[in-house]
Amino acid sequence: MESQQQQKQLVEEIRSRVTETEHQLNELREKQKWMGMQISELQEIVEAVDKAITFANSGVLELEDMDDCNKVGGMIYTLCEYHDEVQDYLLQIEVCEEIIAQEDK
């Protein structure tokens, strides 16, 4: 009798964990959908930042005075920081996609 009760409790615990895991998986899928919509936009930003950094570093810019140099330097610094954040975000998206792919197996 006690063994049956323990089995019932174990089954309930397993069901609870399965339900929790399914809930987490659904949350990850929702995040993946949202992130998927962001990926192309973020990749466009990364490409634009890469182009801007390349252009700025190419020496093509002719700067009139030190203020112009400082402005361009500030823009390059900001672009580099933003570029790194976007790359980190894209890496997080890849990790989520890998987790979801593993859960789907």
C-alpha positions as CSV (number, residue, x, y, z in Angstrom):
1,M,0.0,0.0,0.0
2,E,2.8,2.4,1.0
3,S,4.7,1.4,-2.2
4,Q,1.7,2.3,-4.3
5,Q,1.4,5.7,-2.6
6,Q,5.1,6.4,-3.2
7,Q,4.7,5.4,-6.9
8,K,1.8,7.8,-7.2
9,Q,3.8,10.6,-5.6
10,L,6.7,9.9,-7.9
11,V,4.4,9.9,-10.9
12,E,2.9,13.2,-9.8
13,E,6.4,14.7,-9.3
14,I,7.5,13.5,-12.7
15,R,4.3,15.0,-14.3
16,S,4.9,18.2,-12.5
17,R,8.5,18.4,-13.8
18,V,7.4,17.5,-17.3
19,T,4.8,20.3,-17.2
20,E,7.3,22.8,-15.9
21,T,9.8,21.7,-18.6
22,E,7.1,22.1,-21.3
23,H,6.3,25.5,-19.9
24,Q,10.0,26.6,-20.1
25,L,10.3,25.1,-23.6
26,N,7.3,27.1,-24.7
27,E,8.8,30.3,-23.2
28,L,12.0,29.6,-25.1
29,R,10.1,29.1,-28.3
30,E,8.3,32.4,-27.8
31,K,11.6,34.1,-27.2
32,Q,13.0,32.4,-30.3
33,K,10.1,33.8,-32.4
34,W,10.7,37.3,-31.0
35,M,14.5,37.0,-31.5
36,G,14.0,35.5,-34.9
37,M,12.2,38.7,-35.9
38,Q,15.1,40.7,-34.6
39,I,17.9,38.7,-36.2
40,S,17.7,40.2,-39.7
41,E,17.4,43.7,-38.3
42,L,20.3,43.2,-36.0
43,Q,22.4,41.7,-38.9
44,E,21.7,44.7,-41.0
45,I,22.9,46.9,-38.1
46,V,26.0,44.8,-37.7
47,E,26.7,45.2,-41.5
48,A,26.1,48.9,-41.3
49,V,28.4,49.3,-38.3
50,D,31.1,47.2,-40.0
51,K,30.9,49.4,-43.1
52,A,31.0,52.6,-41.1
53,I,34.0,51.4,-39.1
54,T,35.8,50.3,-42.3
55,F,35.0,53.7,-44.0
56,A,36.1,55.7,-40.9
57,N,39.3,53.7,-40.6
58,S,40.1,53.9,-44.3
59,G,41.5,57.4,-44.1
60,V,39.1,58.6,-46.7
61,L,37.7,61.2,-44.3
62,E,39.2,64.6,-44.6
63,L,38.8,66.4,-41.3
64,E,38.9,70.1,-41.1
65,D,39.9,70.5,-37.4
66,M,40.3,68.8,-34.1
67,D,36.6,69.1,-33.3
68,D,35.8,67.0,-36.4
69,C,38.4,64.4,-35.4
70,N,36.9,64.2,-31.9
71,K,33.3,63.8,-33.3
72,V,34.4,61.1,-35.7
73,G,36.4,59.4,-33.0
74,G,33.3,59.5,-30.7
75,M,31.1,58.0,-33.4
76,I,33.6,55.2,-34.1
77,Y,33.8,54.4,-30.4
78,T,30.0,54.4,-30.1
79,L,29.7,52.2,-33.2
80,C,32.3,49.7,-31.9
81,E,30.5,49.5,-28.5
82,Y,27.1,49.0,-30.2
83,H,28.6,46.5,-32.6
84,D,29.9,44.4,-29.7
85,E,26.5,44.5,-27.9
86,V,24.8,43.3,-31.1
87,Q,27.3,40.5,-31.6
88,D,26.7,39.4,-28.0
89,Y,23.0,39.5,-28.5
90,L,23.3,37.4,-31.7
91,L,25.4,34.9,-29.7
92,Q,22.7,34.6,-27.1
93,I,20.1,34.0,-29.8
94,E,22.3,31.1,-31.2
95,V,22.5,29.6,-27.7
96,C,18.7,29.7,-27.3
97,E,18.3,28.1,-30.7
98,E,20.6,25.3,-29.8
99,I,18.8,24.7,-26.5
100,I,15.5,24.6,-28.3
101,A,16.9,22.3,-31.0
102,Q,18.1,19.9,-28.3
103,E,14.8,20.0,-26.4
104,D,12.9,19.3,-29.7
105,K,14.9,16.0,-30.2
